Amino acid sequence: MITSTRPRVGYLASTFAALALAASSASYAAEDLKIGMILPMTGPFASYGQQILNGVHLYLSEHGDTVEGRKVQLIIKDDTGVAPEISKRAAQELIVKDKAEILAGFGVTPSAFAVAPLSAQAKIPMVVMNAATSSVTEKSPYVVRTSMSMPQTSAPMATWAAKEGITKVYTLVADYGPGHDAEKQFVKTFTEAGGEIVGEVRVPLQNPDYAPFLQRIKDSKPNAVFLFVPAGEQSVAFLKGFEQRGLRDMGVKIISTGDLTDEDVLDATGETAIGAITSFHYSEAHDSTKNKAYTEAYYKAYPSKRPNFLSVAGYDGMHLIYSALKKTGGDASGDKFISAAKGMEWESPRGPISIDPETRDIVQNIYIRKVEKVGGKLQNVEIDLIPNFKDPSK
């Protein structure tokens, strides 16, 4: 059963007592399990919400909508993207009015930051399926993450670049939490390996004009530009600007986190993406039996979309929820749920993953990939592997 609403703008903030009462009063035996999904379903990050939901629905279609005798009910709230107050109101409604026992989704960091204090107050599990700022899991003891953190994907890129003889790098990142994390970790790891940062710039999160920044990069003549921009239209804009301003012809390499060449927009980038080197935890082209089955099922369910890292995080997030509830006998109360999730490990379409029992963050393989045309289709082809990698900033 699925319902979808936007939070009422005039909804008043609930007190600590009301939150705690709402979370503790649910009797789980034989009752529907209400999972409140807070996601950007409209606005510039709508594809994030849709892909996460695609993964969630695919898991439910394969494993059924009942766990430990409890029928799963998704209640979807659209927070429209980078709108922390809307995310917070959505969480308040889910906890107090809808009696949700688990919160999940969180397409971007500001949403997760806004909701985490409510998770802590109400002692309600919060399964983060994208928001990638490292400190997200530290904002509430009831947060567990099935996506990634930016330091986790940035450090391997810095190590690989230094190993490959890249000595001078210009960094460009989006000016918000994940961008700051990516920049900080890349600079730290790269300079410790002997590399030099010849310039740094942070660009607006929404609708940036890359032209002046690309000119600065061109003037500094680096070996490579390291960047993090949110997956989506910004990736296309950057890659096309990079080509048009002649940086590729100068021999400047693109090294990035995998958001840049996300499968959702890879076709739209065209051949400007060929040769881009990225570090990430999932690729549609990942060679495993599990991923082959996942991608085949995904295309059957959603023939007009490509499976990407967001869909896999939603799929794995539901796996974590089901597995934890099987351990607790269906009890979704915060302490029991999080205790069950700690140390959990399983085989994902991305490879082997686990939940660090100390940080409640994901441990996973990070792959170095190169964009190549495979069978007439652009793919992130894995060329190197860093196994079982933790967030190095924790």
N, C-alpha and C positions, 0 to 999 in steps of 0.2 A: 504494500500500500504506500503510495507516494503522494504527498501534498506539497504544494509550492506556494509560498507567500513572501511578500516583503514586510519587514518590520514596520509597525506604525511609527511615524515620525514623532508623534507626541507621547510615546510610551515612556513612563517615568521610571527612573532607576530604582531597583529594588534594594531593600536593606539586606545586610548580612544575614539577619535572622530568617528573612523570607527565602533567601537563596539556600541556606543550609536546610531549612525545613522542607523545601521542595525537593531537594536532592535526597534527603534521608527518608522521606515519607513513602517513596515508591516501594511497593511490595513486589518483588520480581517474579514470584512463583506464578506461572501460568499466564502472566500478563504479557501484552505486546511489549517488545523492546523498542523503545523510541530512540532513534539516533538523529540528533539535530545536525544537519549539514549546513554549514555557513560557507558560502561560496560566491565568487563573482559570476553571476549568470548573465549580466548585462554590462555594458561599458567596455573599456579598452582591454580588460582582462577576462572577458567572457569565455574565451576559448579555454582558459585555465579551468574554470568551473565545469565546462562541458566535458573536457577530457577526463577530469577526476571522476565525474559522475559516470562517464562511459565505463571506466575501470570498475567502479563500485557495482554498477548494474551487471557487468559481465561476470563478476564474481558471484553475485546473487543468482544469476541465471544458471551457473554451473553447480552451485552448492546448495541451492534452495533458499527460501526466505524464512526458514525456521532454524533456530539454534537452541539446543537444550530445552526443547519444548516451547520456546518463546518465538512468536511470529515477529519478524523484523519490520518495523515501520520507519521509513525515512521521512523526515520533515525537512524540507529544503527551504532555506532562507537566502535570498539574494542580497549580498552586501554591496554590490555594484563595483567593487574594486578597492581602490585605496580610499576607504571611508571608515576610519576606526570607530566613530560614534555609531554608525549604522551597524557595524559588526557587533559592537557591545550591546546595543538594543536588541539585536537579533538573539544574542545569547541569553539575555535576560528573559525574553519572551519564551524561548525554548525551555529554560530551566523552570521558571515560575508558572507560566500559563500552560505550556504543552507537556510539562513533566518529562522532558527528555532525560535519559539516563547517561547518554554518551554524547559528547560534542565531537564533530569531525569536519574535515575539509581544510579551510584556511588557505586560500590561494596565494595571498601575499602577506609579508611580515607585519605590516601595520594592523591587519585583522587579527593575527595571532596575538600580538602584543596587547591589543585592546581586550581580548577575551580571557587571556590567561589568569588575571587576578580573580575573575569570577569563578574560573575552574578551581582555583586554590580555595576560595571562600566556601564554595558549595561542595568541595571534595568530589568533583565530578570528572571522570576521565575525558581527556581532550586529545584526540588522535590527529596530529598534524600531517597533512598529505601533500604539502608543498612548502609553505613559508620557510625560507632557508637561512635566515640570520642565525648564527651559531647560538646566541643566548636565548632563543625561543624556549628551549627545554628547561632553562633555568628560571623562567617566569612563574612556574607552578610545578609542584611535585607530582601533579597528575597529568602532565604533558608527556606524550610519547610520540616520536616522529618516524614516519615510514618513507620519507623522501630523501633528503640530503641536507648538508650544510655547505655554505659557500667555502669555508676554509678546506673542507674535505675534498672539494673538486678543484680548488685553486692551487694548493700546495703541489700536487703531482704535476700540474702543468709547468710550474716554475722549475721543478727538479728536472723534468724532461727537457725543457728549453736549454738549461745550463749544460746538460749532458750532450746536447746536440750542437753545442758551439755558439749558441746565441748569447751575445755579450751585452748588447744595449737594447733596452726595451722601454717603450713609452706605454703608460697605462691609461686606459679610459674606462670609467665605470659609471653606472647610474648612481645618482646622488640620494641613496637611501640605504637602509641597513645591510641588505645583501651585497650591494656594491661596495660599501665601506669594508665589509668583511673580506670580500674577494681581493680588493686592493691591498689591504693590510697583510693578508697571508701571502699573497703572491710576492709583494715587495720583500717581506721578511725572508721567505724561503729562497728567492732568487738572489738577493744580495748576500746571504750567508753562503751561497754556492759560488760567489765571486762575480756575479753579474752587476750591471750598472743600470739604474733607472734614470733615463735622460729627460723624463717629463711625466707629469701626472695631471689628469683632469677628471673632474666629476661633472656629469651632464645632467640636466633636469630629468626627472623620472618619466614625465609625460611629454610627448611631442617635442623632443629636442631637435634643434637644427644642427646637424653634424658638420656642416660645411666649414665653419671657422675652426673647429677642433681638428678636423682632418688636415687643414692647412698647417696648423701648429705641428702636428705629427710629421707632416712632410718636411717642414723646415728643420726639424730636429734630426732627421736622417737616422732613425733607429734601425736595428736589424729586424725588429718585430714590434707589433703593437699587441699588448695583452688587454682584453676587454671583458667586461660583463655588462650586458644589457638584457632586460627582460625578454624572454622568448616571445616572439610575435612580430608585429610590423616593424619594430625598431631594428630587428636583425636584418630585415630586407633593406631598410633605408641605409644602415651603416655599410653593408656589403656593396651596395650599388654606388654609394658615395666614395668608398675606398677605391673602387674600380675607375670611376669617372675622374678622380683627381690624380690618377697615375701612380698610386702607391705600389700597386702590384708590379707595374713596369719598373719601378725603382728597386724591386727585389725585397720590399718590406713584407715580412711574413705576418699572417694573422694567427695568433695563439689565444685561445679563449676557453672559458667554461662552455659546456655543451649547450647552454641555452641559445647561443648564437645560431646554431645549425639544427635546432629542434625540428623534428619531422613535420610538425604542424605547418611550418613555413618554408621548409627546405625546397619544395618544388617552386615556390614563388621567388626564391632568390635566384634561380637559374644558375648558369655556369659561373657566376661571380663567386659562388661558394666553393668551387672545386679547389682543392689544395688546402683549405682551412684546417688547422689542427686544433682539436678541442680535447678537453678532459671531462669525462662524465661517467655516470653510473649506469646508463641504459642507452642502447641503440636498437632500433628496429632490426638491424642486421646482426645482432648478437647471435652467435652460433651455438645454440643449445636446443635440446629436445623440448624443454619447457617453453622457451621463447617461440619456437616454431609453432607449438600448439596454441600459445597465446595469440600470436599474430594472425594465425588462421581463423581463430574464433573471433578475434576483433574485427577483421575484415568482413566476416560473415554477418556480424551484428551491425557494423557501421561501415558499409562499403564506400562511403564518400570521405572517410577520414583515415589518417594514418596513425597507428599506435605510437605513443610517445611516452616520455618519462612521467608526465602527469597522470596519464591513464594507469600506468604501472603502479604509481604511488597510491592511487585510489584502490586498485585491485589488492595490493599488499596491505593497505590499511584495513580492508574488510577481512583479509586473512587473519590479521592480528586480532581484530575484534572477535571473530568466531573462535579462534584458538584460545584466547584468554577466557572467554565465557565457557568453553568446554572444560577448562581447568577449574573454574569457580562454580560449576554447576548452574550457570545462568545468572549468577550474581554480578551485576555491573557496578556495584559500589566502588568508589574510587580506590581505596586502599587494597581491596582484594583484586580488582582488575589490574592495577599497576604492578602489584606483586607478581601476578601471573604473567604479565607481559615482559618483565625484566628477564633477560637472558634467553628469551625465545629465539629460535633460529629455524630457518626454513629455506627451501629452494624457490627463488623468485624467477620470473622471466628475465631479470637482469643478471642472475647468478646467485650464489649463496649470500644470504643476508642474516643479520642477527640484531638484537636489541641489547645495547650495552647496559648491564645491570646497574652501573653507577650513574650514568648520564641520561638513561632512557632515550638515547639517540641511536641512529642506525649505524651499523658497521657493514661495509660492503666493498666489493671490488670497484676500483676506479679504472676506467679504460682510457688510453690515449687513442683518439680516432682521427682519421683523415677523410675528408669528403671526397668521394670518388663516384663516378658513374658506373653503376653495376646493372647490367641488363637493361640499359636505357633509363635507369632511375637513380637519382642522387641518393647516396647512402653514407652514413657515418661508419666507415670501415675501421674496426679495431686493429691497432697496430702494436699496442703495448698494454701491459696490465700491472696494476699495483693491487695486490690481493688484500682482502680483509682490512681495509683502511678506515681508521677512526678519524673523527674531527680532530686535527692536530692542535687546535686552539684550546681544547679542554684538557 
